[in-house]
Structure formats: C-alpha cells, structure tokens
Amino acid sequence: MKYTYLLINIATIFFPVVLSFDKRVAFAKSWKFIWPGMAITGLLFLFWDVLFTIHGVWSFNDKYIIGLKFFGLPLEEILFFLTVPFACIFIYVCLNHYVKWQLSRDVSRSISGLLALASAFILMDNFNKLYTAVTFSLLAIILLLLLFVFKANWLGRFYMAFLVSLIPFYLVNGLLTSIPVVLYNDNQNLGFRVGTIPFEDHFYSMALLLMNVGFFEYFKKSKKLAA
C-alpha cells in the first residue's frame, strides 16, 4: 500500500501530539524549544540521507511510498526526521517529569566515553563502509563535544530516555525494514542485524536524538536565562 510509510509516520507522532496537552506534563508548552533544534538537526541528517540514497546505502520501495520526492528523498523520509525526534523528546520530557532518579554524572560520562571509544574503533576497522563510517564518526564527535566542550549535565536522563525509546524504535524500524519500506545495501554496513534492523540504525538514532535533545536543552536554558 502506497500510504504505508506515511501511516507509520502518523502512528509515530499521534500519541505524543495528543498527550502533549495533558496538564501534568504540559509538553505542548515545550514545543517552542523543539522546533529550532529539529530544523538544524534535520538539515544535517537529511544531507547525509541524500548522499546515502545517491551512493546506494539504502533505497526506498516504491510500493510503500506515495511517490512525492525532494532531492531523491520520499516525502515520508523527510517527515521521519521530524516525527521520530518529536516522539522521543516527548518520552524524554515525560520521564523527566515522572522519574526523578537518573544515572549519576560519573556513570553517564563513563557510558559516553566508552561509546565514543567504541565508535572510534568500529570506524577505524570499517572506514570503507559508508553507513558504518558516518554513523560512528558522527556519534563519536557528538559525544566528545557534549562531554568536553558543552559539559552536558543531562546525559544521565538522556540514556534512560533512549532505553525507553528503543521500544517504539523496534516497532517503527522493524516495520520499515521487514515489510520492507527501506532497503539497505549490506556492502555499506556491518551486515549484522537485530531482527531485520541493521546494527548501525541503533547508533544513527542515538546520534539523531542526542542532537535534538541537546538543542532542546540549550534553547530551554537560553529562555530561562533571558527571563
């Protein structure tokens, strides 16, 4: 069905939008802090998406998209970089409201350092695989910037939210890769999959969400300082 990818996008964002107006979390009041970061992050990731499509890292099954394309990308793929970050920031904000416990600063810094180090090793051993190389180099750079330049104090909360976000991640990416809506070229990745989902997808998603949450926290803090 040509509306498959579009319906997956709608399903991804439906409950976060509806529940945004719940008075307890009042996520709708935070929307103004989300859009700037989503625009900046979306442009970066769409740039890579265009290159990946051109170089055959992945392609899109015409049976499951409506056919409207921009720079070779289906409209649904562009929407994906809006719906998924929005839904995941919703999870992040809800957890911040309802769960006061978080990973300690030392633990979150250790996790970040180990992820950056592991990313560097994977990159060095797979430099010729475009999806692998871009994913792990981007993740390592973002983590190192957050650790040593921006000294982010929200990483403990982020990792908790990321673990929760893996539930919808496996649902959404599982559908996209099993139907399949998105077809991956295993010559450009490690060739290892969790079910039907390429291993790299987990860390590409982490990099995407780190940037979005980082900008969300930055714009929210800037607003408070200006008040």
Residue frames relative to the residue before (quaternion, step in Angstrom):
aa qw qx qy qz dx dy dz
M 1.0000 0.0000 0.0000 0.0000 0.00 0.00 0.00
K 0.4923 -0.7193 0.4128 0.2643 3.56 -0.73 1.09
Y 0.6798 0.4848 -0.2927 0.4660 3.59 1.19 -0.38
T 0.3404 0.7885 -0.4696 0.2048 3.60 1.28 0.05
Y 0.7119 0.4417 -0.2750 0.4718 3.61 0.69 -1.05
L 0.6290 0.5318 -0.3332 0.4588 3.60 1.02 -0.75
L 0.6642 0.5014 -0.3000 0.4662 3.59 0.96 -0.85
I 0.6095 0.5359 -0.3482 0.4692 3.59 1.09 -0.68
N 0.6346 0.5184 -0.3213 0.4746 3.59 1.01 -0.79
I 0.6649 0.5041 -0.3037 0.4599 3.58 0.90 -0.93
A 0.6573 0.5080 -0.3068 0.4645 3.59 0.94 -0.89
T 0.6213 0.5656 -0.3331 0.4279 3.59 1.06 -0.77
I 0.7875 0.3516 -0.1603 0.4801 3.54 0.91 -0.94
F 0.4730 0.7268 -0.4254 0.2590 3.60 1.19 -0.41
F 0.7508 0.4043 -0.2413 0.4633 3.60 0.59 -1.08
P 0.6274 0.5201 -0.3625 0.4522 3.66 0.93 -0.67
V 0.6517 0.4960 -0.3240 0.4736 3.62 1.01 -0.72
V 0.6737 0.4972 -0.3001 0.4569 3.58 0.82 -0.97
L 0.7392 0.4207 -0.2272 0.4744 3.59 0.88 -0.96
S 0.4551 0.6928 -0.4434 0.3409 3.59 1.26 -0.06
F 0.7115 0.4572 -0.2471 0.4730 3.57 1.16 -0.57
D 0.3688 0.7040 -0.5023 0.3407 3.55 1.28 0.28
K 0.4803 -0.7262 0.4139 0.2657 3.58 -0.73 1.06
R 0.6094 0.5819 -0.3663 0.3948 3.60 1.10 -0.51
V 0.7643 0.2967 -0.1749 0.5451 3.59 0.82 -0.96
A 0.0928 -0.8392 0.5250 0.1072 3.59 1.10 -0.77
F 0.0531 0.8499 -0.5201 0.0657 3.55 0.90 1.00
A 0.5699 0.6166 -0.3820 0.3862 3.59 1.09 -0.65
K 0.6227 0.5517 -0.3386 0.4395 3.59 1.11 -0.61
S 0.6783 0.4820 -0.2785 0.4796 3.58 1.25 -0.42
W 0.4124 0.7401 -0.4623 0.2616 3.59 1.25 -0.17
K 0.6512 0.5492 -0.3327 0.4046 3.59 0.93 -0.84
F 0.6579 0.4908 -0.3108 0.4793 3.59 1.21 -0.41
I 0.6307 0.5701 -0.3195 0.4185 3.57 1.26 -0.37
W 0.6641 0.5808 -0.3221 0.3433 3.57 0.82 -1.05
P 0.6630 0.5011 -0.3547 0.4283 3.69 0.76 -0.79
G 0.6865 0.4833 -0.2839 0.4631 3.58 0.90 -0.92
M 0.6333 0.5243 -0.3314 0.4628 3.57 1.04 -0.74
A 0.6376 0.5251 -0.3259 0.4599 3.58 1.06 -0.74
I 0.6790 0.4863 -0.2914 0.4665 3.60 0.88 -0.96
T 0.6920 0.4710 -0.2739 0.4736 3.56 0.84 -1.02
G 0.6448 0.5458 -0.3192 0.4294 3.55 0.95 -0.88
L 0.6416 0.5259 -0.3234 0.4552 3.58 0.99 -0.82
L 0.6515 0.5099 -0.3161 0.4644 3.59 0.97 -0.86
F 0.7231 0.4422 -0.2629 0.4610 3.56 0.78 -0.99
L 0.6246 0.5200 -0.3479 0.4673 3.59 1.08 -0.56
F 0.5687 0.5722 -0.3710 0.4599 3.57 1.17 -0.59
W 0.6817 0.4600 -0.2824 0.4939 3.58 0.90 -0.96
D 0.6181 0.5648 -0.3420 0.4265 3.56 1.02 -0.79
V 0.6410 0.5136 -0.3177 0.4738 3.57 0.98 -0.85
L 0.6690 0.4950 -0.2988 0.4670 3.59 0.91 -0.94
F 0.6435 0.5254 -0.3225 0.4536 3.58 0.95 -0.86
T 0.6575 0.5049 -0.3077 0.4670 3.56 1.00 -0.83
I 0.6481 0.5231 -0.3119 0.4572 3.59 0.96 -0.89
H 0.7654 0.3767 -0.1847 0.4880 3.58 0.93 -0.96
G 0.5580 -0.6786 0.3608 0.3130 3.57 1.23 0.37
V 0.2841 0.7461 -0.5456 0.2549 3.59 1.10 0.60
W 0.7681 -0.0946 0.0579 0.6306 3.54 1.13 -0.76
S 0.1426 -0.7568 0.6295 0.1033 3.53 -1.32 0.24
F 0.4101 -0.7226 0.5161 0.2083 3.54 -1.29 0.30
N 0.4361 -0.7109 0.5012 0.2306 3.53 -0.92 1.00
D 0.3996 -0.7644 0.4585 0.2137 3.57 -0.42 1.24
K 0.5706 0.6074 -0.3851 0.3965 3.60 1.18 -0.38
Y 0.7824 0.3572 -0.1531 0.4866 3.59 1.15 -0.60
I 0.6609 0.4319 -0.3192 0.5242 3.60 1.24 0.36
I 0.5643 -0.6434 0.3992 0.3291 3.57 -1.11 0.65
G 0.5565 -0.6630 0.3521 0.3560 3.59 1.27 -0.25
L 0.5502 0.5865 -0.4065 0.4336 3.59 1.28 -0.05
K 0.0020 0.8355 -0.5460 0.0625 3.59 -0.55 1.20
F 0.1234 -0.7502 0.6461 0.0673 3.53 -1.28 0.63
F 0.8266 -0.0549 -0.0241 0.5596 3.58 -0.63 1.17
G 0.7223 -0.4485 0.2341 0.4715 3.55 1.06 0.78
L 0.6334 0.5241 -0.3326 0.4620 3.59 1.26 -0.13
P 0.4688 -0.6502 0.5100 0.3121 3.60 -0.96 0.79
L 0.6182 -0.5420 0.4161 0.3885 3.57 -1.13 0.60
E 0.6416 0.5501 -0.3229 0.4260 3.58 0.99 -0.85
E 0.6345 0.5251 -0.3332 0.4589 3.60 1.04 -0.71
I 0.6293 0.5136 -0.3291 0.4816 3.58 1.05 -0.74
L 0.6517 0.5114 -0.3101 0.4665 3.58 0.96 -0.85
F 0.5682 0.6207 -0.3682 0.3953 3.58 1.11 -0.70
F 0.7033 0.4557 -0.2640 0.4775 3.60 1.03 -0.78
L 0.6282 0.4502 -0.3477 0.5309 3.55 1.32 0.25
T 0.7089 0.4821 -0.2778 0.4335 3.57 0.80 -0.99
V 0.6855 0.4946 -0.2973 0.4439 3.59 0.87 -0.91
P 0.6733 0.4635 -0.3255 0.4752 3.67 0.79 -0.81
F 0.6211 0.5444 -0.3478 0.4437 3.60 0.99 -0.80
A 0.6817 0.4888 -0.2880 0.4620 3.57 0.86 -0.97
C 0.6939 0.4802 -0.2854 0.4545 3.59 0.95 -0.83
I 0.6169 0.5028 -0.3525 0.4922 3.61 1.08 -0.58
F 0.5811 0.5623 -0.3625 0.4634 3.58 1.13 -0.62
I 0.6462 0.5022 -0.3102 0.4837 3.59 0.95 -0.87
Y 0.6476 0.5360 -0.3071 0.4461 3.58 0.94 -0.94
V 0.6876 0.4748 -0.2783 0.4736 3.60 0.89 -0.94
C 0.6440 0.5204 -0.3261 0.4562 3.60 0.96 -0.80
L 0.6579 0.4963 -0.3134 0.4718 3.59 0.94 -0.84
N 0.6206 0.5396 -0.3411 0.4552 3.58 1.03 -0.75
H 0.6821 0.4922 -0.2839 0.4602 3.56 1.06 -0.77
Y 0.7948 0.3554 -0.1653 0.4632 3.56 0.79 -1.03
V 0.7616 0.2940 -0.1688 0.5523 3.62 1.11 -0.60
K 0.2201 -0.8187 0.5197 0.1059 3.57 -0.36 1.22
W 0.6079 0.5496 -0.3583 0.4472 3.58 1.18 -0.49
Q 0.0433 0.7874 -0.6148 0.0134 3.56 -1.14 0.61
L 0.6430 -0.4884 0.4022 0.4315 3.55 -1.26 0.23
S 0.5229 -0.6346 0.4611 0.3335 3.56 -1.04 0.72
R 0.6617 -0.5111 0.3754 0.4000 3.54 -1.26 0.43
D 0.6599 0.5139 -0.3120 0.4506 3.59 0.94 -0.86
V 0.6623 0.4974 -0.3076 0.4684 3.57 0.96 -0.86
S 0.6783 0.4874 -0.3023 0.4593 3.59 0.87 -0.91
R 0.6372 0.5086 -0.3302 0.4758 3.60 1.05 -0.70
S 0.6378 0.5226 -0.3270 0.4617 3.57 1.02 -0.76
I 0.6356 0.5180 -0.3224 0.4730 3.58 0.97 -0.86
S 0.6649 0.5108 -0.3001 0.4548 3.57 0.91 -0.94
G 0.6641 0.5073 -0.3018 0.4589 3.57 0.95 -0.89
L 0.6655 0.4975 -0.3003 0.4684 3.57 0.97 -0.85
L 0.6381 0.5180 -0.3247 0.4682 3.58 1.03 -0.75
A 0.6489 0.5097 -0.3132 0.4702 3.57 1.00 -0.85
L 0.6627 0.5017 -0.3009 0.4676 3.59 0.97 -0.88
A 0.6561 0.5008 -0.3097 0.4720 3.59 0.92 -0.88
S 0.6274 0.5391 -0.3297 0.4550 3.57 1.03 -0.81
A 0.6488 0.5236 -0.3150 0.4534 3.58 0.97 -0.86
F 0.6638 0.4986 -0.3046 0.4669 3.59 0.96 -0.85
I 0.6502 0.5019 -0.3173 0.4739 3.60 0.95 -0.85
L 0.6329 0.5408 -0.3211 0.4514 3.57 1.01 -0.84
M 0.6781 0.5093 -0.2972 0.4387 3.58 0.84 -0.99
D 0.7248 0.4396 -0.2414 0.4724 3.56 1.06 -0.75
N 0.7825 0.2685 -0.1336 0.5457 3.59 1.25 -0.30
F 0.1559 0.8451 -0.4972 0.1198 3.54 1.07 0.77
N 0.6761 0.5130 -0.2882 0.4436 3.59 1.17 -0.56
K 0.6366 0.4872 -0.3323 0.4970 3.60 1.29 -0.04
L 0.4216 -0.7813 0.3987 0.2302 3.52 -0.25 1.35
Y 0.6868 0.4758 -0.3039 0.4579 3.61 0.78 -0.95
T 0.6536 0.5102 -0.3031 0.4698 3.58 0.94 -0.89
A 0.6843 0.5044 -0.2902 0.4394 3.57 0.82 -1.02
V 0.6908 0.4684 -0.2874 0.4700 3.59 0.83 -0.93
T 0.6500 0.5424 -0.3232 0.4230 3.58 0.88 -0.94
F 0.7742 0.3800 -0.2091 0.4609 3.58 0.66 -1.08
S 0.6021 0.5182 -0.3759 0.4771 3.61 1.12 -0.44
L 0.6513 0.5130 -0.3109 0.4647 3.58 0.98 -0.85
L 0.6595 0.5049 -0.3110 0.4620 3.59 0.92 -0.89
A 0.6567 0.5135 -0.3162 0.4529 3.60 0.90 -0.88
I 0.6554 0.5130 -0.3115 0.4586 3.59 0.93 -0.89
I 0.6631 0.5045 -0.3095 0.4582 3.59 0.87 -0.95
L 0.6720 0.5021 -0.3034 0.4520 3.60 0.87 -0.93
L 0.6718 0.4961 -0.3044 0.4582 3.59 0.91 -0.87
L 0.6316 0.5196 -0.3286 0.4724 3.59 1.04 -0.73
L 0.6743 0.4945 -0.2954 0.4622 3.57 0.93 -0.90
L 0.6777 0.5021 -0.2873 0.4540 3.57 1.05 -0.78
F 0.8523 0.2506 -0.0744 0.4530 3.54 0.63 -1.15
V 0.7043 0.4099 -0.2688 0.5135 3.60 1.17 -0.41
F 0.8017 0.2810 -0.1375 0.5093 3.57 0.67 -1.10
K 0.2263 -0.8180 0.5020 0.1666 3.58 1.31 -0.31
A 0.0269 0.8522 -0.5190 0.0606 3.55 0.89 1.03
N 0.2253 -0.7940 0.5555 0.1013 3.55 -0.86 1.01
W 0.6140 0.5701 -0.3289 0.4358 3.59 1.30 0.13
L 0.4033 0.7526 -0.4573 0.2487 3.60 1.25 0.03
G 0.5972 0.5700 -0.3616 0.4333 3.59 1.09 -0.63
R 0.6691 0.4691 -0.2851 0.5010 3.55 1.03 -0.80
F 0.6192 0.5636 -0.3440 0.4250 3.57 1.04 -0.77
Y 0.6836 0.4967 -0.3097 0.4359 3.59 0.79 -0.96
M 0.6102 0.5288 -0.3498 0.4751 3.59 1.09 -0.63
A 0.6751 0.4857 -0.2904 0.4733 3.58 0.92 -0.92
F 0.6277 0.5423 -0.3424 0.4412 3.58 1.02 -0.75
L 0.6325 0.5259 -0.3336 0.4605 3.58 0.98 -0.80
V 0.6579 0.4874 -0.3092 0.4838 3.60 0.97 -0.82
S 0.6581 0.5327 -0.3103 0.4323 3.58 0.99 -0.85
L 0.5350 0.6281 -0.4106 0.3881 3.61 1.21 -0.32
I 0.5595 0.5978 -0.3970 0.4148 3.61 1.18 -0.46
P 0.7226 0.3724 -0.2625 0.5199 3.65 0.72 -0.92
F 0.5545 0.6075 -0.3897 0.4142 3.60 1.15 -0.56
Y 0.7015 0.4558 -0.2770 0.4726 3.58 0.84 -0.96
L 0.6205 0.5308 -0.3471 0.4614 3.58 1.10 -0.59
V 0.7252 0.4446 -0.2442 0.4655 3.57 0.76 -1.12
N 0.7265 0.4155 -0.2575 0.4830 3.61 0.71 -1.02
G 0.5831 0.5705 -0.3710 0.4437 3.55 1.16 -0.55
L 0.6555 0.4928 -0.3038 0.4851 3.57 1.00 -0.82
L 0.6757 0.5210 -0.3000 0.4267 3.57 0.85 -1.00
T 0.7612 0.3840 -0.2005 0.4827 3.58 1.00 -0.79
S 0.6847 0.4773 -0.3006 0.4615 3.61 1.16 -0.36
I 0.5814 0.6086 -0.3896 0.3739 3.62 1.06 -0.62
P 0.3281 0.6880 -0.0419 -0.6459 1.90 1.56 -1.91
V 0.3693 -0.6860 0.5791 0.2402 3.54 -1.22 0.67
V 0.7612 0.2186 -0.1085 0.6009 3.55 1.03 -0.91
L 0.1604 -0.7900 0.5885 0.0616 3.56 -0.84 1.03
Y 0.2224 -0.8043 0.5440 0.0877 3.58 -0.71 1.12
N 0.3448 -0.6976 0.5926 0.2079 3.52 -1.19 0.72
D 0.3108 -0.8040 0.4780 0.1689 3.59 -0.27 1.24
N 0.5243 0.6080 -0.4251 0.4181 3.60 1.24 -0.05
Q 0.7188 0.4181 -0.2302 0.5055 3.57 1.25 -0.44
N 0.7264 0.3110 -0.2497 0.5596 3.60 1.22 0.31
L 0.7296 -0.4532 0.2898 0.4224 3.59 -1.28 0.04
G 0.4292 -0.7165 0.4536 0.3108 3.57 1.22 -0.39
F 0.5943 0.5384 -0.3648 0.4731 3.57 1.30 0.15
R 0.0672 -0.8216 0.5661 -0.0015 3.57 -0.81 0.99
V 0.3033 -0.6797 0.6330 0.2128 3.50 -1.28 0.58
G 0.7572 -0.0665 -0.0227 0.6493 3.53 0.00 1.31
T 0.7577 -0.2851 0.2371 0.5370 3.57 -0.48 -1.20
I 0.5739 0.6236 -0.3512 0.3980 3.59 1.34 -0.09
P 0.4410 -0.6911 0.4973 0.2839 3.63 -0.70 0.98
F 0.6109 -0.5871 0.4018 0.3474 3.56 -1.05 0.87
E 0.6485 0.5539 -0.3143 0.4169 3.59 0.96 -0.89
D 0.5609 0.6333 -0.3901 0.3634 3.59 1.07 -0.66
H 0.6107 0.5693 -0.3508 0.4241 3.59 1.03 -0.77
F 0.7561 0.4027 -0.2005 0.4753 3.56 0.90 -0.97
Y 0.5508 0.5539 -0.3839 0.4924 3.56 1.27 -0.39
S 0.6444 0.5097 -0.2980 0.4859 3.54 1.06 -0.86
M 0.6386 0.5240 -0.3318 0.4555 3.60 0.95 -0.82
A 0.6556 0.5024 -0.3148 0.4676 3.60 0.92 -0.86
L 0.6328 0.5350 -0.3169 0.4614 3.57 1.00 -0.87
L 0.7195 0.4479 -0.2516 0.4674 3.57 0.85 -0.97
L 0.5937 0.5578 -0.3650 0.4507 3.61 1.07 -0.66
M 0.6691 0.4904 -0.3029 0.4692 3.57 0.91 -0.88
N 0.6775 0.4969 -0.3001 0.4516 3.58 0.88 -0.90
V 0.6742 0.4683 -0.2981 0.4871 3.60 0.90 -0.86
G 0.6182 0.5542 -0.3403 0.4414 3.58 1.03 -0.76
F 0.6816 0.4573 -0.2841 0.4956 3.58 0.90 -0.88
F 0.6034 0.5585 -0.3481 0.4504 3.59 1.04 -0.75
E 0.6829 0.4727 -0.2789 0.4821 3.59 0.89 -0.94
Y 0.6409 0.5362 -0.3241 0.4436 3.58 1.01 -0.80
F 0.7143 0.4449 -0.2661 0.4701 3.59 0.79 -0.99
K 0.6165 0.5304 -0.3450 0.4685 3.58 1.11 -0.64
K 0.6710 0.4892 -0.2950 0.4726 3.59 0.96 -0.88
S 0.6283 0.5436 -0.3286 0.4492 3.58 1.02 -0.82
K 0.6382 0.5265 -0.3178 0.4632 3.57 1.04 -0.81
K 0.6612 0.5058 -0.3073 0.4610 3.58 0.96 -0.86
L 0.6662 0.5035 -0.3054 0.4576 3.59 0.97 -0.84
A 0.6760 0.4917 -0.2910 0.4654 3.56 1.11 -0.70
A 0.5893 0.6055 -0.3576 0.3977 3.58 1.22 -0.48
